């Protein structure tokens, strides 16, 4: 069975000043505060009682003409609060992070020439690749180019992201 969209009670959004919302789940995974810079993207879960909770988070950080995508994390506590049916739907969707990346790529496709991710986790990388990232010649550095670029420009942007190092 293929499900192509998220259920209506699970949605993607950007939250201004999202560091405050992201801090709890970000600290649980990375043992550090969430970035203060924009853009904070979330998958929000609405429980049957109407309560809204951040289920998944990723940071899209502008660096000139490129965007660094990182800090992806999901709150297992929220997942565990879902009904069996909701959890099964999420499992059929292969998680929600794919949708969060696609949302960010679509939301910012006119603002950046390229998006870059840094991923050393095999499972996360498979989701990244399915969402539109492609491998570069640099270990763990992934790229998403939303519009055709001259090969020289693309190489320069990859070099720029690589020079930044871990993000």
PyMOL commands that place a pseudoatom at each C-alpha (Angstrom):
pseudoatom trace, name=CA, resn=UNK, resi=1, chain=A, elem=C, hetatm=0, pos=[0.000, 0.000, 0.000]
pseudoatom trace, name=CA, resn=UNK, resi=2, chain=A, elem=C, hetatm=0, pos=[1.368, 3.409, -0.961]
pseudoatom trace, name=CA, resn=UNK, resi=3, chain=A, elem=C, hetatm=0, pos=[0.302, 6.526, 0.896]
pseudoatom trace, name=CA, resn=UNK, resi=4, chain=A, elem=C, hetatm=0, pos=[1.367, 9.690, -0.896]
pseudoatom trace, name=CA, resn=UNK, resi=5, chain=A, elem=C, hetatm=0, pos=[0.422, 12.357, 1.642]
pseudoatom trace, name=CA, resn=UNK, resi=6, chain=A, elem=C, hetatm=0, pos=[0.477, 12.813, 5.381]
pseudoatom trace, name=CA, resn=UNK, resi=7, chain=A, elem=C, hetatm=0, pos=[-2.725, 12.312, 7.370]
pseudoatom trace, name=CA, resn=UNK, resi=8, chain=A, elem=C, hetatm=0, pos=[-4.612, 15.578, 8.005]
pseudoatom trace, name=CA, resn=UNK, resi=9, chain=A, elem=C, hetatm=0, pos=[-3.600, 15.675, 11.687]
pseudoatom trace, name=CA, resn=UNK, resi=10, chain=A, elem=C, hetatm=0, pos=[0.120, 15.589, 10.793]
pseudoatom trace, name=CA, resn=UNK, resi=11, chain=A, elem=C, hetatm=0, pos=[1.481, 18.571, 8.886]
pseudoatom trace, name=CA, resn=UNK, resi=12, chain=A, elem=C, hetatm=0, pos=[4.689, 20.388, 7.959]
pseudoatom trace, name=CA, resn=UNK, resi=13, chain=A, elem=C, hetatm=0, pos=[5.267, 24.041, 8.827]
pseudoatom trace, name=CA, resn=UNK, resi=14, chain=A, elem=C, hetatm=0, pos=[7.921, 26.643, 9.510]
pseudoatom trace, name=CA, resn=UNK, resi=15, chain=A, elem=C, hetatm=0, pos=[7.874, 28.295, 12.923]
pseudoatom trace, name=CA, resn=UNK, resi=16, chain=A, elem=C, hetatm=0, pos=[9.485, 31.713, 13.344]
pseudoatom trace, name=CA, resn=UNK, resi=17, chain=A, elem=C, hetatm=0, pos=[11.667, 31.750, 16.458]
pseudoatom trace, name=CA, resn=UNK, resi=18, chain=A, elem=C, hetatm=0, pos=[11.445, 27.958, 16.254]
pseudoatom trace, name=CA, resn=UNK, resi=19, chain=A, elem=C, hetatm=0, pos=[14.535, 27.434, 18.389]
pseudoatom trace, name=CA, resn=UNK, resi=20, chain=A, elem=C, hetatm=0, pos=[12.323, 27.579, 21.471]
pseudoatom trace, name=CA, resn=UNK, resi=21, chain=A, elem=C, hetatm=0, pos=[10.032, 24.860, 20.091]
pseudoatom trace, name=CA, resn=UNK, resi=22, chain=A, elem=C, hetatm=0, pos=[12.913, 22.707, 18.814]
pseudoatom trace, name=CA, resn=UNK, resi=23, chain=A, elem=C, hetatm=0, pos=[15.178, 22.878, 21.866]
pseudoatom trace, name=CA, resn=UNK, resi=24, chain=A, elem=C, hetatm=0, pos=[13.722, 19.928, 23.753]
pseudoatom trace, name=CA, resn=UNK, resi=25, chain=A, elem=C, hetatm=0, pos=[13.936, 17.347, 20.970]
pseudoatom trace, name=CA, resn=UNK, resi=26, chain=A, elem=C, hetatm=0, pos=[17.156, 18.844, 19.575]
pseudoatom trace, name=CA, resn=UNK, resi=27, chain=A, elem=C, hetatm=0, pos=[18.905, 18.614, 22.962]
pseudoatom trace, name=CA, resn=UNK, resi=28, chain=A, elem=C, hetatm=0, pos=[17.757, 15.012, 23.406]
pseudoatom trace, name=CA, resn=UNK, resi=29, chain=A, elem=C, hetatm=0, pos=[19.551, 14.037, 20.177]
pseudoatom trace, name=CA, resn=UNK, resi=30, chain=A, elem=C, hetatm=0, pos=[22.482, 16.453, 19.885]
pseudoatom trace, name=CA, resn=UNK, resi=31, chain=A, elem=C, hetatm=0, pos=[23.068, 17.477, 23.537]
pseudoatom trace, name=CA, resn=UNK, resi=32, chain=A, elem=C, hetatm=0, pos=[23.117, 21.101, 22.469]
pseudoatom trace, name=CA, resn=UNK, resi=33, chain=A, elem=C, hetatm=0, pos=[20.704, 23.974, 21.940]
pseudoatom trace, name=CA, resn=UNK, resi=34, chain=A, elem=C, hetatm=0, pos=[18.883, 24.227, 18.616]
pseudoatom trace, name=CA, resn=UNK, resi=35, chain=A, elem=C, hetatm=0, pos=[20.307, 26.850, 16.240]
pseudoatom trace, name=CA, resn=UNK, resi=36, chain=A, elem=C, hetatm=0, pos=[19.034, 30.397, 16.643]
pseudoatom trace, name=CA, resn=UNK, resi=37, chain=A, elem=C, hetatm=0, pos=[19.278, 31.228, 12.923]
pseudoatom trace, name=CA, resn=UNK, resi=38, chain=A, elem=C, hetatm=0, pos=[16.250, 30.813, 10.665]
pseudoatom trace, name=CA, resn=UNK, resi=39, chain=A, elem=C, hetatm=0, pos=[14.634, 28.550, 9.246]
pseudoatom trace, name=CA, resn=UNK, resi=40, chain=A, elem=C, hetatm=0, pos=[13.029, 26.057, 11.662]
pseudoatom trace, name=CA, resn=UNK, resi=41, chain=A, elem=C, hetatm=0, pos=[10.847, 23.433, 9.984]
pseudoatom trace, name=CA, resn=UNK, resi=42, chain=A, elem=C, hetatm=0, pos=[8.633, 21.009, 11.853]
pseudoatom trace, name=CA, resn=UNK, resi=43, chain=A, elem=C, hetatm=0, pos=[6.277, 18.114, 11.410]
pseudoatom trace, name=CA, resn=UNK, resi=44, chain=A, elem=C, hetatm=0, pos=[3.463, 18.820, 13.875]
pseudoatom trace, name=CA, resn=UNK, resi=45, chain=A, elem=C, hetatm=0, pos=[1.191, 16.132, 15.246]
pseudoatom trace, name=CA, resn=UNK, resi=46, chain=A, elem=C, hetatm=0, pos=[-2.339, 17.043, 16.356]
pseudoatom trace, name=CA, resn=UNK, resi=47, chain=A, elem=C, hetatm=0, pos=[-3.622, 14.567, 18.948]
pseudoatom trace, name=CA, resn=UNK, resi=48, chain=A, elem=C, hetatm=0, pos=[-7.308, 13.592, 19.093]
pseudoatom trace, name=CA, resn=UNK, resi=49, chain=A, elem=C, hetatm=0, pos=[-7.783, 16.103, 21.964]
pseudoatom trace, name=CA, resn=UNK, resi=50, chain=A, elem=C, hetatm=0, pos=[-6.434, 18.922, 19.730]
pseudoatom trace, name=CA, resn=UNK, resi=51, chain=A, elem=C, hetatm=0, pos=[-3.022, 19.194, 21.412]
pseudoatom trace, name=CA, resn=UNK, resi=52, chain=A, elem=C, hetatm=0, pos=[-0.234, 20.125, 18.982]
pseudoatom trace, name=CA, resn=UNK, resi=53, chain=A, elem=C, hetatm=0, pos=[3.240, 18.595, 19.451]
pseudoatom trace, name=CA, resn=UNK, resi=54, chain=A, elem=C, hetatm=0, pos=[6.424, 18.811, 17.370]
pseudoatom trace, name=CA, resn=UNK, resi=55, chain=A, elem=C, hetatm=0, pos=[7.040, 15.321, 16.009]
pseudoatom trace, name=CA, resn=UNK, resi=56, chain=A, elem=C, hetatm=0, pos=[10.048, 16.046, 13.793]
pseudoatom trace, name=CA, resn=UNK, resi=57, chain=A, elem=C, hetatm=0, pos=[12.420, 18.973, 13.241]
pseudoatom trace, name=CA, resn=UNK, resi=58, chain=A, elem=C, hetatm=0, pos=[15.071, 20.112, 10.760]
pseudoatom trace, name=CA, resn=UNK, resi=59, chain=A, elem=C, hetatm=0, pos=[17.021, 23.343, 10.386]
pseudoatom trace, name=CA, resn=UNK, resi=60, chain=A, elem=C, hetatm=0, pos=[17.457, 25.040, 6.988]
pseudoatom trace, name=CA, resn=UNK, resi=61, chain=A, elem=C, hetatm=0, pos=[20.293, 27.549, 7.456]
pseudoatom trace, name=CA, resn=UNK, resi=62, chain=A, elem=C, hetatm=0, pos=[20.919, 30.158, 4.751]
pseudoatom trace, name=CA, resn=UNK, resi=63, chain=A, elem=C, hetatm=0, pos=[24.562, 30.740, 3.787]
pseudoatom trace, name=CA, resn=UNK, resi=64, chain=A, elem=C, hetatm=0, pos=[24.413, 33.184, 0.908]
pseudoatom trace, name=CA, resn=UNK, resi=65, chain=A, elem=C, hetatm=0, pos=[23.191, 31.377, -2.186]
pseudoatom trace, name=CA, resn=UNK, resi=66, chain=A, elem=C, hetatm=0, pos=[23.170, 27.937, -0.534]
pseudoatom trace, name=CA, resn=UNK, resi=67, chain=A, elem=C, hetatm=0, pos=[21.220, 26.418, 2.313]
pseudoatom trace, name=CA, resn=UNK, resi=68, chain=A, elem=C, hetatm=0, pos=[22.651, 23.983, 4.849]
pseudoatom trace, name=CA, resn=UNK, resi=69, chain=A, elem=C, hetatm=0, pos=[20.137, 21.389, 6.014]
pseudoatom trace, name=CA, resn=UNK, resi=70, chain=A, elem=C, hetatm=0, pos=[20.832, 19.739, 9.341]
pseudoatom trace, name=CA, resn=UNK, resi=71, chain=A, elem=C, hetatm=0, pos=[19.801, 18.960, 12.865]
pseudoatom trace, name=CA, resn=UNK, resi=72, chain=A, elem=C, hetatm=0, pos=[17.116, 16.525, 11.814]
pseudoatom trace, name=CA, resn=UNK, resi=73, chain=A, elem=C, hetatm=0, pos=[15.459, 14.768, 14.727]
pseudoatom trace, name=CA, resn=UNK, resi=74, chain=A, elem=C, hetatm=0, pos=[12.186, 13.113, 15.670]
pseudoatom trace, name=CA, resn=UNK, resi=75, chain=A, elem=C, hetatm=0, pos=[10.582, 12.947, 19.098]
pseudoatom trace, name=CA, resn=UNK, resi=76, chain=A, elem=C, hetatm=0, pos=[9.852, 9.304, 19.897]
pseudoatom trace, name=CA, resn=UNK, resi=77, chain=A, elem=C, hetatm=0, pos=[7.767, 10.395, 22.899]
pseudoatom trace, name=CA, resn=UNK, resi=78, chain=A, elem=C, hetatm=0, pos=[5.250, 12.057, 20.554]
pseudoatom trace, name=CA, resn=UNK, resi=79, chain=A, elem=C, hetatm=0, pos=[5.282, 9.016, 18.284]
pseudoatom trace, name=CA, resn=UNK, resi=80, chain=A, elem=C, hetatm=0, pos=[4.509, 6.792, 21.296]
pseudoatom trace, name=CA, resn=UNK, resi=81, chain=A, elem=C, hetatm=0, pos=[1.483, 8.965, 22.199]
pseudoatom trace, name=CA, resn=UNK, resi=82, chain=A, elem=C, hetatm=0, pos=[-0.133, 8.273, 18.820]
pseudoatom trace, name=CA, resn=UNK, resi=83, chain=A, elem=C, hetatm=0, pos=[-2.857, 5.728, 18.334]
pseudoatom trace, name=CA, resn=UNK, resi=84, chain=A, elem=C, hetatm=0, pos=[-1.881, 2.337, 16.905]
pseudoatom trace, name=CA, resn=UNK, resi=85, chain=A, elem=C, hetatm=0, pos=[-3.540, 3.331, 13.639]
pseudoatom trace, name=CA, resn=UNK, resi=86, chain=A, elem=C, hetatm=0, pos=[-1.554, 6.593, 13.444]
pseudoatom trace, name=CA, resn=UNK, resi=87, chain=A, elem=C, hetatm=0, pos=[1.736, 4.808, 14.214]
pseudoatom trace, name=CA, resn=UNK, resi=88, chain=A, elem=C, hetatm=0, pos=[0.985, 2.186, 11.561]
pseudoatom trace, name=CA, resn=UNK, resi=89, chain=A, elem=C, hetatm=0, pos=[0.272, 4.923, 9.012]
pseudoatom trace, name=CA, resn=UNK, resi=90, chain=A, elem=C, hetatm=0, pos=[3.599, 6.606, 9.842]
pseudoatom trace, name=CA, resn=UNK, resi=91, chain=A, elem=C, hetatm=0, pos=[5.379, 3.264, 9.434]
pseudoatom trace, name=CA, resn=UNK, resi=92, chain=A, elem=C, hetatm=0, pos=[3.713, 2.773, 6.032]
pseudoatom trace, name=CA, resn=UNK, resi=93, chain=A, elem=C, hetatm=0, pos=[4.971, 6.248, 5.096]
pseudoatom trace, name=CA, resn=UNK, resi=94, chain=A, elem=C, hetatm=0, pos=[8.499, 5.182, 6.161]
pseudoatom trace, name=CA, resn=UNK, resi=95, chain=A, elem=C, hetatm=0, pos=[8.497, 7.996, 8.712]
pseudoatom trace, name=CA, resn=UNK, resi=96, chain=A, elem=C, hetatm=0, pos=[7.756, 11.685, 8.392]
pseudoatom trace, name=CA, resn=UNK, resi=97, chain=A, elem=C, hetatm=0, pos=[11.239, 13.133, 7.824]
pseudoatom trace, name=CA, resn=UNK, resi=98, chain=A, elem=C, hetatm=0, pos=[11.009, 12.595, 4.051]
pseudoatom trace, name=CA, resn=UNK, resi=99, chain=A, elem=C, hetatm=0, pos=[7.981, 14.903, 3.958]
pseudoatom trace, name=CA, resn=UNK, resi=100, chain=A, elem=C, hetatm=0, pos=[9.766, 17.524, 6.052]
pseudoatom trace, name=CA, resn=UNK, resi=101, chain=A, elem=C, hetatm=0, pos=[12.715, 17.617, 3.644]
pseudoatom trace, name=CA, resn=UNK, resi=102, chain=A, elem=C, hetatm=0, pos=[10.409, 17.812, 0.612]
pseudoatom trace, name=CA, resn=UNK, resi=103, chain=A, elem=C, hetatm=0, pos=[8.484, 20.637, 2.298]
pseudoatom trace, name=CA, resn=UNK, resi=104, chain=A, elem=C, hetatm=0, pos=[11.707, 22.586, 2.867]
pseudoatom trace, name=CA, resn=UNK, resi=105, chain=A, elem=C, hetatm=0, pos=[12.980, 22.011, -0.669]
pseudoatom trace, name=CA, resn=UNK, resi=106, chain=A, elem=C, hetatm=0, pos=[9.696, 23.242, -2.131]
pseudoatom trace, name=CA, resn=UNK, resi=107, chain=A, elem=C, hetatm=0, pos=[9.353, 26.152, 0.297]
pseudoatom trace, name=CA, resn=UNK, resi=108, chain=A, elem=C, hetatm=0, pos=[12.827, 27.539, -0.410]
pseudoatom trace, name=CA, resn=UNK, resi=109, chain=A, elem=C, hetatm=0, pos=[13.473, 26.387, -3.999]
pseudoatom trace, name=CA, resn=UNK, resi=110, chain=A, elem=C, hetatm=0, pos=[13.400, 29.967, -5.319]
pseudoatom trace, name=CA, resn=UNK, resi=111, chain=A, elem=C, hetatm=0, pos=[15.685, 31.311, -2.599]
pseudoatom trace, name=CA, resn=UNK, resi=112, chain=A, elem=C, hetatm=0, pos=[18.732, 29.053, -2.917]
pseudoatom trace, name=CA, resn=UNK, resi=113, chain=A, elem=C, hetatm=0, pos=[20.796, 27.670, -5.772]
pseudoatom trace, name=CA, resn=UNK, resi=114, chain=A, elem=C, hetatm=0, pos=[21.577, 24.520, -3.807]
pseudoatom trace, name=CA, resn=UNK, resi=115, chain=A, elem=C, hetatm=0, pos=[20.833, 22.708, -0.566]
pseudoatom trace, name=CA, resn=UNK, resi=116, chain=A, elem=C, hetatm=0, pos=[23.448, 20.658, 1.267]
pseudoatom trace, name=CA, resn=UNK, resi=117, chain=A, elem=C, hetatm=0, pos=[23.193, 18.055, 3.976]
pseudoatom trace, name=CA, resn=UNK, resi=118, chain=A, elem=C, hetatm=0, pos=[25.850, 16.242, 5.944]
pseudoatom trace, name=CA, resn=UNK, resi=119, chain=A, elem=C, hetatm=0, pos=[24.860, 12.708, 6.830]
pseudoatom trace, name=CA, resn=UNK, resi=120, chain=A, elem=C, hetatm=0, pos=[26.804, 9.810, 8.294]
pseudoatom trace, name=CA, resn=UNK, resi=121, chain=A, elem=C, hetatm=0, pos=[23.833, 7.641, 9.263]
pseudoatom trace, name=CA, resn=UNK, resi=122, chain=A, elem=C, hetatm=0, pos=[22.859, 4.968, 6.718]
pseudoatom trace, name=CA, resn=UNK, resi=123, chain=A, elem=C, hetatm=0, pos=[19.126, 4.983, 7.502]
pseudoatom trace, name=CA, resn=UNK, resi=124, chain=A, elem=C, hetatm=0, pos=[18.919, 8.779, 7.491]
pseudoatom trace, name=CA, resn=UNK, resi=125, chain=A, elem=C, hetatm=0, pos=[20.894, 8.910, 4.254]
pseudoatom trace, name=CA, resn=UNK, resi=126, chain=A, elem=C, hetatm=0, pos=[18.408, 6.597, 2.537]
pseudoatom trace, name=CA, resn=UNK, resi=127, chain=A, elem=C, hetatm=0, pos=[15.591, 9.005, 3.477]
pseudoatom trace, name=CA, resn=UNK, resi=128, chain=A, elem=C, hetatm=0, pos=[17.686, 12.002, 2.372]
pseudoatom trace, name=CA, resn=UNK, resi=129, chain=A, elem=C, hetatm=0, pos=[18.344, 10.394, -1.013]
pseudoatom trace, name=CA, resn=UNK, resi=130, chain=A, elem=C, hetatm=0, pos=[14.691, 9.485, -1.484]
pseudoatom trace, name=CA, resn=UNK, resi=131, chain=A, elem=C, hetatm=0, pos=[13.700, 13.096, -0.680]
pseudoatom trace, name=CA, resn=UNK, resi=132, chain=A, elem=C, hetatm=0, pos=[15.938, 14.486, -3.421]
pseudoatom trace, name=CA, resn=UNK, resi=133, chain=A, elem=C, hetatm=0, pos=[19.467, 14.724, -2.092]
pseudoatom trace, name=CA, resn=UNK, resi=134, chain=A, elem=C, hetatm=0, pos=[22.266, 13.195, -4.163]
pseudoatom trace, name=CA, resn=UNK, resi=135, chain=A, elem=C, hetatm=0, pos=[25.728, 12.126, -3.089]
pseudoatom trace, name=CA, resn=UNK, resi=136, chain=A, elem=C, hetatm=0, pos=[28.744, 14.331, -3.837]
pseudoatom trace, name=CA, resn=UNK, resi=137, chain=A, elem=C, hetatm=0, pos=[32.352, 13.282, -4.193]
pseudoatom trace, name=CA, resn=UNK, resi=138, chain=A, elem=C, hetatm=0, pos=[32.856, 14.281, -0.544]
pseudoatom trace, name=CA, resn=UNK, resi=139, chain=A, elem=C, hetatm=0, pos=[32.092, 11.626, 2.044]
pseudoatom trace, name=CA, resn=UNK, resi=140, chain=A, elem=C, hetatm=0, pos=[28.795, 12.340, 3.842]
pseudoatom trace, name=CA, resn=UNK, resi=141, chain=A, elem=C, hetatm=0, pos=[28.133, 15.601, 1.924]
pseudoatom trace, name=CA, resn=UNK, resi=142, chain=A, elem=C, hetatm=0, pos=[24.820, 15.488, 0.053]
pseudoatom trace, name=CA, resn=UNK, resi=143, chain=A, elem=C, hetatm=0, pos=[23.440, 18.002, -2.455]
pseudoatom trace, name=CA, resn=UNK, resi=144, chain=A, elem=C, hetatm=0, pos=[20.028, 18.959, -3.749]
pseudoatom trace, name=CA, resn=UNK, resi=145, chain=A, elem=C, hetatm=0, pos=[20.045, 21.246, -6.787]
pseudoatom trace, name=CA, resn=UNK, resi=146, chain=A, elem=C, hetatm=0, pos=[16.468, 22.455, -7.422]
pseudoatom trace, name=CA, resn=UNK, resi=147, chain=A, elem=C, hetatm=0, pos=[17.156, 24.004, -10.837]
pseudoatom trace, name=CA, resn=UNK, resi=148, chain=A, elem=C, hetatm=0, pos=[19.751, 23.280, -13.511]
pseudoatom trace, name=CA, resn=UNK, resi=149, chain=A, elem=C, hetatm=0, pos=[23.112, 24.947, -12.905]
pseudoatom trace, name=CA, resn=UNK, resi=150, chain=A, elem=C, hetatm=0, pos=[26.176, 25.320, -15.064]
pseudoatom trace, name=CA, resn=UNK, resi=151, chain=A, elem=C, hetatm=0, pos=[28.580, 22.528, -13.996]
pseudoatom trace, name=CA, resn=UNK, resi=152, chain=A, elem=C, hetatm=0, pos=[31.238, 25.064, -12.957]
pseudoatom trace, name=CA, resn=UNK, resi=153, chain=A, elem=C, hetatm=0, pos=[28.748, 26.844, -10.684]
pseudoatom trace, name=CA, resn=UNK, resi=154, chain=A, elem=C, hetatm=0, pos=[27.606, 23.543, -9.189]
pseudoatom trace, name=CA, resn=UNK, resi=155, chain=A, elem=C, hetatm=0, pos=[31.204, 22.505, -8.460]
pseudoatom trace, name=CA, resn=UNK, resi=156, chain=A, elem=C, hetatm=0, pos=[31.855, 25.896, -6.827]
pseudoatom trace, name=CA, resn=UNK, resi=157, chain=A, elem=C, hetatm=0, pos=[28.784, 25.553, -4.598]
pseudoatom trace, name=CA, resn=UNK, resi=158, chain=A, elem=C, hetatm=0, pos=[29.803, 22.028, -3.583]
pseudoatom trace, name=CA, resn=UNK, resi=159, chain=A, elem=C, hetatm=0, pos=[33.296, 23.322, -2.757]
pseudoatom trace, name=CA, resn=UNK, resi=160, chain=A, elem=C, hetatm=0, pos=[31.740, 26.110, -0.696]
pseudoatom trace, name=CA, resn=UNK, resi=161, chain=A, elem=C, hetatm=0, pos=[29.595, 23.683, 1.327]
pseudoatom trace, name=CA, resn=UNK, resi=162, chain=A, elem=C, hetatm=0, pos=[32.541, 21.318, 1.769]
pseudoatom trace, name=CA, resn=UNK, resi=163, chain=A, elem=C, hetatm=0, pos=[34.754, 24.173, 3.005]
pseudoatom trace, name=CA, resn=UNK, resi=164, chain=A, elem=C, hetatm=0, pos=[32.229, 24.951, 5.749]
pseudoatom trace, name=CA, resn=UNK, resi=165, chain=A, elem=C, hetatm=0, pos=[32.819, 21.512, 7.227]
pseudoatom trace, name=CA, resn=UNK, resi=166, chain=A, elem=C, hetatm=0, pos=[30.427, 19.769, 9.596]
pseudoatom trace, name=CA, resn=UNK, resi=167, chain=A, elem=C, hetatm=0, pos=[27.115, 21.523, 10.083]
for i in range(1, 167): cmd.bond("trace and resi %d" % i, "trace and resi %d" % (i + 1))
show_as sticks, trace
zoom trace
